[in-house]
């Protein structure tokens, strides 16, 4: 494995140098149009500096969970959507080994290799060894992220991606109780020193934005990924101020609350067997969510869709550097690029949406 990764690094050297040169130019010019049709309005993705990493990343990133194990996934369609996103200026892509046991990583690797002249930022995640999402109080680091396992899955992900290194390597769950354990600290330091990853991140458990703050203060974590949307505003309390203080990059995930903020759910919505949404949207959660969505819809300005308002609420926060909606279809890419192009929401609308904050506690169905 080590020899193979070394060969990949050597083979990629010229391409990396070219990408690093061209990326500085690409990030200061408008992104390409979504269509060659002169009648179609051109939309542009905006960019933000990704915390202390210093990367110029598109504020609209690409979340790749749905490309692996959600119903309706199709590889050919996924690759077309990925390419459209790249052509539209999106340059940040978030995947994980757990998204189809490496399947989503392999799709991302194909997209990167298909665009050798573009600087695309890759992010993936190490799955918990005990395969439990989220982590729980009392979980031992030995059972979730032992040192040797961290390296093993970093190398597995690189093999899936077909790349010599990944820009951002994240822990897919996290417990602040592990902060002082020297073993994970040494493991990530070694991976960065050897050039297998450029940055380290933690993905914080659903509805626990406080559970990682102490770890951020170690100085070893460059990026935090957290659920943040119209309903889930709790990161503003403690997490975002710490990230501002330490210049930590912030990835906002689940911008549409697993689909509810797209406005298409009803109390009768069901999904194919094995689809995560069947677990998340229990009758208890689905009924309450649909009721709240109807209230949010009353705030929609004329001509604005609910998904656009949801994305622009997140992008109105300067604490967020990149938001990562799932975009399996070309229509999703086009709509989300339009939201980035439109910019922040009016201040009075943001204030009205703050009243829809919904603080929840983790339950058996909320992983």
N, C-alpha and C positions, 0 to 999 in steps of 0.2 A: 504493500500500500504506500509506504513512504517513498519508494523508488518511483512509483507511478505518479505521485503528486509532484515529485521533483521534476520529472520529465514534463509534466503539464506546465509547471512554472517556467521552465526553460523555453518551451515552445511558445509560450504566450508573451514572452518578454517584449518583442517588437510591437505586438498588438497593444500591449498595455501602455507602452511609451506613446504610441500614436493616439490612443484614446485619451491619455492624460493631457496631450497637447491640444487636441481638438475640443475637449470638453470645456475648456475655459472660454472658447469662442462661442460654442453652441449655447451656453447658458445665458448669454447676453443678447441674443437675437430672438425675434419672435419664433415660436414653434410653427411647424408646417401646418397648412390647412388640413381639415379633416377630409376634404374631397377635392378632386380636380375640377369640379363644376364651378364655373365663375359665378353662378347664381347663389351659391351657398355661402353664408356669412362665415368668415374665418374666425375661429376661436383660439385663444392662446392660454396655455397653462402658465401659471406664475411659479416663481422659485423662491425658496427661503434657505437661509444658512442653517445647517443642521447641527445646532449647538456647537460644542467644542470640537466635534469632528471636522467642522469647517466646510463640509461638502455643500455644494449648491444643488439641492434636491427639489424636484417638482413638489409643490404643496399637495397636489393630487398624486398619490401613489397608487399602487396596484396590489390589492390583497388577493392571494391565490388559494385560499382555503377551498373555495367552491369548485376549483378545477379538479379536485381529487375524489371527493366522496359525497358530494351533494347530488341529488337527483337532477337529471337533465344535463349533466356534464358531457361534453363532446370535445375530444382533443383537437380536432381540426378547427372547430369553431373557437376554442380557447386560443390556439396559436394565431388565428386571424385577429382576434381581439387584442392579444398581446402586441402584435405588430402594429395595429392601428394606434394603440396607446403610445408606442415608441414614436411612430410617425407624428403623433400629436404633441410630442414634447414631454411625455411622462418618462421619468428616468429612475424611479425608485420602485422596487418590486420586493414584496414580502411573502416568503413561503415558509415551509417547515418540513422536516422529515416526516412528521406525523400526517401530513396532507397526502394520504394515499401511499404511505410507506415509501416516500421518495418520489412518487409519480409527479407531483407538482414541481418538485425541484428539477426533475428532468425536463419538464416543459420549459421552465425558466432558462435552463442551460441552453436549450435549442434557440430560444429567443435572443439570448446574449450572443451566441455564435453567429446568428443570422444578421447581426448588426455590429460588425467589428469596428466600424468607424464612429460609433456612438458611445458615450460614457454612461453606462447603465449601472446603477447601484443595486447590489444584490444583498438580500437579508434572509437568513433562515434561522431555524430554531432547533435546539437539542431537545428531544422528547424526554419526559421523566422516565427513569428506568422502570418504575413500577406501573407505568402506563395509566396513571390516575390524574385526571383533570377535574378540578384544580388540586393543588397541593393542600394539605390539611395541617392544622396545628398539631405538632408532635411528630410529623414526618421527619425521619432522620436523613441527613444528607447522604449517608451511605446507601440508602435505599432509593434515592432519587437521582443524585448526580455525583456518584463516586468519581474520583479524579481520572482513573483510567477510562471510564465510560465517557467522560466529557470529550477526551481526545478521540476515542473510537467513533463517536457519532459526528464529530467535526469532520473527520476523514471520510465517513460514509456520505455525508452531505456533499462534500467536495467531489466525490466520485460521481454522485448522482448529477450534480451540476455540470460536471466535466470541466471544471475550472480549477486553476491552481490556488485560488484563495477566494474568500467571500468577504464582502465589505463589512457586513454586520452579522455576528453570531450571537444569538439570544438564547437564554434559558426559557423554555416554554412555560414553566411555572416557577413560582418563587415564594420563599418564606424568609422574612427578615431575621428569623432565628438562626439562619445559616451565615449571617454576616461575618462573624468572627472566625469562622473555620478557615484555616490556612490552606486546606487542600484545594478548594475550588479557586482560591486566589492564585495559587501557584500554577494551576492548570491553565487558567485564562491568560496569565502573564506569559507562559510558555508559548501558547498558541499565537499571541500577538508578536512575540519576539521572533518566532520562526516564520512569520509572514503568512500564516494560514488564515488569519482574519485581521482586519484593520481596526475593528471596534467591537466592544462587548455590550450586550444589552440584556435586560430582564423584561419578561412579559408578565405583567401583574395580574393576579387573579381577578375574576369578575367581582365587582362591587367591594373590592378591598384596596382602594388606591393608596391607603396608608402603608400597606404591607410591602415595603421595598424602600421606603424613605431612608431608613438607617443604612441600608446597603449602598445607596447612592453616595453617602458621605465617605465611603471607603476610598473614593477616587478611582476605583477600578471599572466602574460602569459608565459608559459613554451615552447610552440611550435607554429610555424606558418606553415600553409599549403599554397602553392603558385604554380601557373602554371609556369613551367620552362622546356624548351625543346630547340631543335635546333633553332626554330623560335622565341620563347619567352624567350629572354635572359635578359630582363630588370631588373629582380630581382638582377642582379649583380651590378647595379648602386648604390643603396641605401640600399635595404633590407638586402642583404647578409652581407655587412660590419657591420650593426647594430647587426645582429644575432651573428656574430663572437664576437663583443664587449661584448654582454650580455650573451653569451653562450646559445642562444635559439636553440632548436631543429628545424630542417628544413625538411619538407615533400614536395617533388616535385611531383605534380600531373599533369595529362594530358601529359605524356611523349611522346605520339604519336600524339599530336594535334588532339584528338578525332578520331584517326584512320588514318589520312593522312600520317603520318610518318611510317606506315606499308607498304606503297607503293602499296596498292591494289585499291585505288580510281581511278576512271576515271571521266571525265566530264559528264558521263551519270549515275553515281552512284545514286541509290535511295534506300530508306529503307521502312520498313513496317509503316503503319499509327501509329502515336503515338511515334515513335522512335525519340529521341532528335536530332539525326544527320540530320533529315530533316529540323529542324529549324536552326541548326548551319551552315550546308553547303547549304546556299542559292546559287543560280546560281552565284551571284557575288563572294562569298567566295570560292565556289567549283572550279570555273574556275581559279581563281588566285592561289589557293592552289595547284592544280594539276600542273600548270606551274612551280611553285617554287619547287615542289617535283622532277620534272624532272631534274632541275638544281642540286639539292642536290645529286641525284643518280649518277651524273658524278664523284663524289668524292669517291664512294664506292670502298674500296680496294678489291682485288680478294679474294673470299671466304667468304666475310662478307655480311650479309643481311642488309637491311635498318633498320629494327627494332633493330637489334643488335647495329648498329652504333648509332641510336638515344638514346638507353638506356646507352650505354657506354659514350656518350657525357655528359650526366647528371652525371653519376657516376665518371667521371673524375674530377668533382668539389668536393673539400673537404668541401665546405660550405653546401652541401646536405648530410643529414644523412640517408634518406630513400626515395626511389622512389616507387610510387604505381601504376604500370600498372594494367589494368584489365586483369584477367586471367581466363576466364570462361571455357577454355578447357585445357586438359592435355598438348596438344602440345604447348600452350602458356607458361605454367609453365616451361616446359623443355627448350624452347628457351630462356626464360628470365633468368633462372638459368645459362645457358651457358654464357650469357652476363656478369653476375656478376662474374663468374669464370674467364672470359677473362681479366677483369681489365680495367684500363684507356686506352683511345685511344692514339696513338702517338701524340706528341706535334704539329707536322706539320699539322696533320689532324684536330686537335682541332682548330688551327689557321684558317684553310681554312673554317671550318664550321661556325666560328664567322662571316664571311662575309654574311651568310644567315640569320642573325638576321632580324626579321620582327616586327617592332614596330607598334602596332595597337591601336586604340581607341575603347572603348566600343560602341556598336551599339544596335539596337533593337533586333538583332538575336544572340548576343554574350553571352548570359547568360550561 
